Amino acid sequence: MARTGAMPQYWFPLENFISREKFQRLKDFAAGRETPCLILDLDVVRSKYEELRANFPFAKVYFSVKANPRDELDQLLRLGVSPDRMSFGNTVK
């Protein structure tokens, strides 16, 4: 069955998650980059890490590296990170 009339406009409560200004900066930064492209806001990562530590003071937080981590593992070892503190898997998909 064919639709008639205008398609409803999509609406998303962007301001519940990020300011329009910050969203525009992210869009500008991503423009022209190859995809897939993962952009992380380190201020948000830091804030969420601190929030996690505050709410789970008894938990040990580990750093995860990507699934094929040869260079990353070498770098972590050079930085003195113990292998038992490393997780081998991609948690960002």
GROMACS elastic network, one bead per residue, 0.5 to 0.9 nm:
[ bonds ]
;  ai    aj funct       b0    kb
    3     6     6  0.85840   500
    3     7     6  0.84905   500
    4     7     6  0.83892   500
    6     9     6  0.86265   500
    7    10     6  0.88842   500
   11    14     6  0.87586   500
   12    15     6  0.86911   500
   13    16     6  0.56473   500
   13    17     6  0.76178   500
   14    17     6  0.55723   500
   14    18     6  0.60197   500
   14    19     6  0.71446   500
   14    20     6  0.72311   500
   14    23     6  0.85549   500
   15    18     6  0.51656   500
   15    19     6  0.52540   500
   15    20     6  0.67086   500
   16    19     6  0.80260   500
   18    21     6  0.82963   500
   18    22     6  0.65612   500
   18    23     6  0.64302   500
   19    22     6  0.52614   500
   19    23     6  0.61575   500
   19    24     6  0.86071   500
   20    24     6  0.60875   500
   20    25     6  0.86346   500
   21    24     6  0.51614   500
   21    25     6  0.63193   500
   21    26     6  0.87648   500
   22    25     6  0.50138   500
   22    26     6  0.62599   500
   22    27     6  0.86393   500
   23    26     6  0.51042   500
   23    27     6  0.62165   500
   23    28     6  0.86274   500
   24    28     6  0.60709   500
   24    29     6  0.84961   500
   25    28     6  0.50515   500
   25    29     6  0.60745   500
   25    30     6  0.85941   500
   26    29     6  0.50203   500
   26    30     6  0.61144   500
   26    31     6  0.85503   500
   26    39     6  0.79625   500
   27    30     6  0.51379   500
   27    31     6  0.60433   500
   28    31     6  0.52227   500
   28    32     6  0.87278   500
   29    32     6  0.83458   500
   29    33     6  0.82190   500
   29    39     6  0.89422   500
   30    33     6  0.55706   500
   30    34     6  0.85382   500
   30    37     6  0.75633   500
   30    39     6  0.79258   500
   31    34     6  0.88171   500
   33    36     6  0.85605   500
   33    37     6  0.70548   500
   34    37     6  0.63548   500
   35    38     6  0.83260   500
   38    92     6  0.89783   500
   40    43     6  0.87517   500
   40    44     6  0.79815   500
   40    45     6  0.75116   500
   41    44     6  0.53583   500
   41    45     6  0.63623   500
   41    46     6  0.87301   500
   42    46     6  0.59515   500
   42    47     6  0.83824   500
   43    46     6  0.51208   500
   43    47     6  0.60781   500
   43    48     6  0.85714   500
   44    47     6  0.50132   500
   44    48     6  0.60109   500
   44    49     6  0.84011   500
   45    48     6  0.52181   500
   45    49     6  0.60426   500
   45    50     6  0.86063   500
   46    49     6  0.50810   500
   46    50     6  0.61909   500
   46    51     6  0.85672   500
   47    50     6  0.51561   500
   47    51     6  0.61313   500
   47    52     6  0.85971   500
   48    52     6  0.60293   500
   48    53     6  0.85612   500
   49    52     6  0.50401   500
   49    53     6  0.61941   500
   49    54     6  0.85756   500
   49    61     6  0.87975   500
   50    53     6  0.50893   500
   50    54     6  0.60844   500
   50    55     6  0.86135   500
   51    54     6  0.51019   500
   51    55     6  0.61811   500
   51    56     6  0.84931   500
   52    55     6  0.52563   500
   52    56     6  0.59218   500
   52    57     6  0.80576   500
   52    59     6  0.89540   500
   52    61     6  0.88694   500
   53    56     6  0.51809   500
   53    57     6  0.53029   500
   53    58     6  0.82637   500
   53    59     6  0.74402   500
   53    60     6  0.85578   500
   53    61     6  0.79435   500
   54    57     6  0.56486   500
   55    58     6  0.88484   500
   56    59     6  0.54751   500
   56    60     6  0.86628   500
   57    60     6  0.81261   500
   61    85     6  0.87451   500
   62    85     6  0.58517   500
   62    86     6  0.65314   500
   62    87     6  0.72298   500
   63    85     6  0.71304   500
   63    86     6  0.60145   500
   63    87     6  0.66107   500
   64    85     6  0.88289   500
   64    86     6  0.61072   500
   64    88     6  0.62740   500
   64    89     6  0.66539   500
   64    90     6  0.73252   500
   64    91     6  0.73344   500
   65    68     6  0.82455   500
   65    69     6  0.62538   500
   65    72     6  0.68382   500
   65    73     6  0.77191   500
   65    86     6  0.74306   500
   65    87     6  0.63774   500
   65    88     6  0.57568   500
   65    89     6  0.61939   500
   65    90     6  0.65727   500
   65    91     6  0.82936   500
   66    69     6  0.54494   500
   66    72     6  0.80132   500
   66    87     6  0.86891   500
   66    88     6  0.64364   500
   66    89     6  0.52615   500
   66    91     6  0.76915   500
   66    92     6  0.87111   500
   67    88     6  0.58023   500
   67    90     6  0.53339   500
   68    71     6  0.85805   500
   68    72     6  0.85711   500
   68    88     6  0.80681   500
   68    89     6  0.80852   500
   68    90     6  0.88545   500
   69    73     6  0.55877   500
   69    74     6  0.83194   500
   69    88     6  0.74519   500
   69    89     6  0.86691   500
   70    73     6  0.53226   500
   70    74     6  0.63328   500
   70    75     6  0.87123   500
   71    74     6  0.51611   500
   71    75     6  0.61571   500
   71    76     6  0.86482   500
   72    75     6  0.50557   500
   72    76     6  0.61479   500
   72    77     6  0.85852   500
   73    76     6  0.50761   500
   73    77     6  0.60965   500
   73    78     6  0.85360   500
   73    83     6  0.85827   500
   73    86     6  0.83686   500
   74    77     6  0.51299   500
   74    78     6  0.61457   500
   74    79     6  0.86241   500
   75    78     6  0.50584   500
   75    79     6  0.62396   500
   75    80     6  0.87791   500
   75    81     6  0.89203   500
   76    80     6  0.64366   500
   76    81     6  0.53950   500
   76    82     6  0.81343   500
   76    83     6  0.85791   500
   76    86     6  0.85849   500
   77    80     6  0.50486   500
   77    81     6  0.52473   500
   77    82     6  0.67967   500
   77    83     6  0.74385   500
   78    81     6  0.74730   500
   81    84     6  0.84365   500
   81    85     6  0.68103   500
   81    86     6  0.77705   500
   82    85     6  0.54872   500
   82    86     6  0.72248   500
   83    86     6  0.53015   500
   83    87     6  0.84303   500
   84    87     6  0.80452   500
   90    93     6  0.70014   500
